[in-house]
């Protein structure tokens, strides 16, 4: 439920216990860093006397070895494509440039991908990998590993391929096709789409979209008619 609060109060808190009530809803017990005086609670109640708040969990997990491996591999591919093959840049300098661009786009402080510093979370690393893949896709930089295996946010990757008209499997130039990867009955006004090159579309068409999706570990992107028209008009 959304409520509009003009003067929200932000307080750090620690989760000390969780449980499920009789209705199956999860309840969380939190310990606040500072107390909230009674009259302050009253100030934030809505017209029905209800009190709502937004709860944010901080990601305390540190970047994994697998994520560091992905970042290094993508950066190496960017280096290979730079300087007309003369390798004018090295991986570390490209990494710093890409991190700077990423941090500016996110409005966050710079970070290190080293496990020794502990200032790069799993979430930040995942978003950075997505940023690097978007960069490669937009600028036509081929990557050594299959894109769907490198992607951390597969749905984002599939949508990006639709708009860039690149095959979701191999990143070769492709076309947007209607697919049915779930076997569900078609719903009027809803479109399930995937961008595929001629080779992968032929494979999907011959073996069936659902079997193809299971084999490649992908799904079609569901869009409403408005989103479909926007995609169709994208050049």
C-alpha positions in Angstrom: 0.0 0.0 0.0 1.4 3.4 -0.9 1.0 6.4 1.4 2.3 9.9 0.8 4.5 11.2 3.7 5.8 14.8 3.5 8.3 14.5 6.3 9.5 11.0 6.6 11.9 10.0 9.4 14.8 7.7 8.6 16.3 5.6 11.4 18.8 2.8 11.2 17.6 -0.5 12.6 18.7 -4.1 13.1 16.5 -7.1 12.4 16.4 -9.2 15.6 13.7 -11.8 14.7 11.3 -12.9 12.0 8.1 -15.0 12.1 5.0 -15.7 10.1 1.5 -14.8 11.5 -1.7 -16.9 11.2 -2.4 -15.2 7.8 0.9 -16.3 6.4 2.4 -12.8 6.4 6.0 -12.3 7.5 6.5 -10.2 10.6 9.9 -8.6 11.4 11.0 -7.4 14.8 13.5 -4.6 14.5 15.6 -2.7 17.1 16.0 1.0 16.4 19.2 2.9 16.9 17.2 5.7 18.4 13.8 5.8 20.0 10.7 7.4 18.5 8.8 9.5 20.9 5.0 8.8 21.1 3.9 12.2 19.7 6.2 11.7 16.7 4.5 8.4 15.8 1.1 10.2 16.0 2.4 12.7 13.5 3.0 10.1 10.8 -0.4 8.4 11.1 -2.8 8.7 8.2 -6.4 9.7 8.4 -7.4 6.2 9.5 -4.9 6.2 12.3 -2.7 3.8 10.4 1.1 4.0 10.5 3.2 2.9 7.5 6.9 2.8 6.9 9.3 1.8 4.2 11.8 -0.9 5.1 15.1 -1.3 3.3 17.5 -4.1 3.8 21.2 -3.4 3.3 23.2 -5.9 1.2 26.1 -6.9 3.5 27.3 -9.7 1.2 30.7 -9.1 -0.5 31.3 -9.6 -4.2 31.8 -13.2 -5.1 34.8 -14.8 -6.8 32.4 -15.7 -9.7 31.4 -12.1 -10.1 35.0 -10.9 -10.1 35.7 -13.5 -12.8 32.8 -12.2 -14.9 33.9 -8.6 -14.6 37.5 -9.4 -15.6 36.3 -11.5 -18.6 34.1 -8.7 -19.9 36.7 -6.0 -19.4 39.2 -8.2 -21.2 36.9 -8.4 -24.1 36.5 -4.6 -24.1 40.3 -4.3 -24.2 40.5 -6.7 -27.2 38.1 -4.5 -29.1 39.8 -1.2 -28.2 42.6 0.6 -30.0 42.0 -1.2 -33.4 43.4 -4.4 -31.9 46.6 -2.7 -30.6 45.5 -3.0 -27.0 45.9 0.7 -26.3 44.4 0.0 -22.8 44.9 -2.6 -20.2 42.2 -4.3 -18.1 42.9 -2.2 -15.0 42.7 1.2 -16.7 39.5 0.1 -18.5 38.1 -1.1 -15.2 38.7 2.3 -13.6 37.1 4.2 -16.5 34.1 1.9 -16.5 33.7 2.1 -12.8 33.7 5.8 -12.9 31.0 5.9 -15.6 29.0 3.4 -13.6 29.3 5.3 -10.3 28.3 8.6 -12.0 25.2 7.0 -13.6 24.2 5.5 -10.2 25.2 8.4 -8.1 27.3 6.3 -5.8 30.8 6.4 -4.4 33.6 4.6 -6.1 34.4 1.1 -5.0 37.0 -1.6 -5.4 36.2 -5.1 -6.7 38.9 -6.6 -4.5 37.7 -9.0 -1.8 40.3 -7.3 0.6 38.5 -4.0 0.8 35.0 -5.4 1.3 33.3 -2.3 -0.1 31.7 -3.9 -3.1 28.5 -5.8 -2.3 26.9 -8.6 -4.4 24.2 -6.2 -5.5 26.7 -3.5 -6.6 28.8 -6.2 -8.5 25.6 -7.5 -10.2 24.6 -4.1 -11.3 28.1 -3.4 -12.6 28.1 -6.6 -14.6 24.8 -5.5 -16.1 26.2 -2.1 -16.9 29.2 -3.6 -18.6 27.1 -6.0 -20.7 24.8 -3.1 -21.7 27.9 -1.2 -22.9 29.2 -4.1 -24.9 25.7 -4.7 -26.5 25.3 -1.1 -27.4 28.7 -0.7 -28.9 28.8 -4.1 -30.7 31.6 -5.5 -28.5 31.6 -9.3 -28.8 32.2 -11.2 -25.5 33.9 -14.5 -25.2 31.4 -16.3 -23.0 27.7 -16.8 -23.9 25.8 -13.6 -22.9 23.0 -15.5 -21.1 25.6 -17.3 -18.9 27.3 -14.0 -18.0 24.2 -12.0 -17.3 23.2 -11.4 -13.7 19.8 -9.9 -14.6 18.5 -12.1 -17.4 15.2 -10.3 -17.8 17.0 -7.0 -18.3 19.4 -8.7 -20.8 16.5 -10.1 -22.8 14.7 -6.8 -22.9 17.9 -5.0 -23.9 18.3 -7.5 -26.8 14.8 -6.7 -28.0 15.5 -3.0 -28.2 19.0 -3.4 -29.7 17.7 -6.1 -32.2 20.4 -8.5 -31.1 19.9 -12.2 -30.6 19.3 -13.1 -27.0 21.5 -16.2 -27.3 24.5 -15.1 -29.4 24.2 -11.3 -29.8 24.3 -11.6 -33.6 21.9 -9.2 -35.5 18.4 -10.5 -35.0 14.7 -9.9 -35.4 11.9 -9.7 -32.9 9.7 -12.8 -33.0 6.4 -13.7 -31.1 7.1 -16.8 -29.0 5.4 -19.1 -26.5 8.0 -20.3 -24.1 5.7 -21.1 -21.2 3.0 -23.1 -23.1 0.4 -20.8 -21.6 -2.8 -19.8 -23.6 -2.3 -16.6 -25.6 -4.0 -13.6 -23.9 -5.4 -10.8 -26.1 -3.3 -7.6 -25.8 -0.3 -9.5 -24.4 2.8 -10.2 -26.4 5.5 -12.7 -25.6 8.6 -11.7 -27.5 12.2 -12.7 -28.1 14.9 -11.4 -30.4 16.7 -14.2 -32.2 19.1 -14.5 -35.2 17.9 -16.5 -38.1 19.9 -19.6 -36.9 18.5 -19.6 -33.4 14.9 -18.8 -34.6 15.1 -21.8 -37.0 16.2 -24.0 -34.1 13.4 -22.6 -31.8 10.8 -23.1 -34.6 11.9 -26.7 -35.3 12.1 -27.9 -31.8 9.3 -25.8 -30.3 9.7 -22.6 -28.3 9.2 -24.2 -24.9 11.9 -26.8 -25.5 14.2 -24.2 -26.9 13.7 -22.0 -23.9 14.4 -24.8 -21.5 17.5 -25.7 -23.4 18.9 -22.2 -23.5 17.6 -21.2 -20.1 15.7 -18.2 -21.4 12.1 -17.0 -21.5 10.1 -14.7 -23.8 9.5 -11.2 -22.5 5.9 -10.4 -21.8 4.7 -7.0 -23.0 1.3 -5.2 -23.1 0.2 -3.7 -26.4 1.5 -0.2 -25.5 5.0 -1.6 -24.8 4.8 -3.7 -28.0 4.0 -0.6 -30.1 6.9 1.3 -28.5 9.2 -1.6 -29.2 7.9 -1.9 -32.8 8.5 1.8 -33.5 12.0 1.7 -32.1 14.6 2.1 -34.8 
